[in-house]
């Protein structure tokens, strides 16, 4: 992945989280379903092939132990029943974009452990699996994500999606060939 693309994706995440916090406040723990949805829809509207994926994510905490959002597939501490993120295609590469770790680590204090300082606030990666985190898509968990999404006012969702689209067009531009599902 080119550094410029990574830098631009980080800028998009930064602008999105600023707008997100302005609308919802900074205490936005447990809203990955909203973040993943808005990012994927914003990228789609800008002309990219994007997916809102739901499943399990496993993070390493500050001591190297597993923190699990989703199905407990490994030994560790289960603190959430699903996780949602965005996956965008750039040419031949599929990139996971997940700025929700910034908010997930805020909840760690409540559960009595420290976040891993090596995991950035905005996870941007071509790899579903590395030693710090693992993303595992599981369509059986999608309905939970969608159920929570129905509790959010549609105007708020629309405003956040528009923010993503505007940021994508500003920092990356539209692809040469528009990609649709």
Helices and strands as residue ranges (DSSP letters): H 3-24, H 32-45, E 50-60, E 66-69, E 77-80, E 83-90, E 93-98, H 101-111, E 123-125, E 133-137, G 139-141, H 142-149, H 154-171
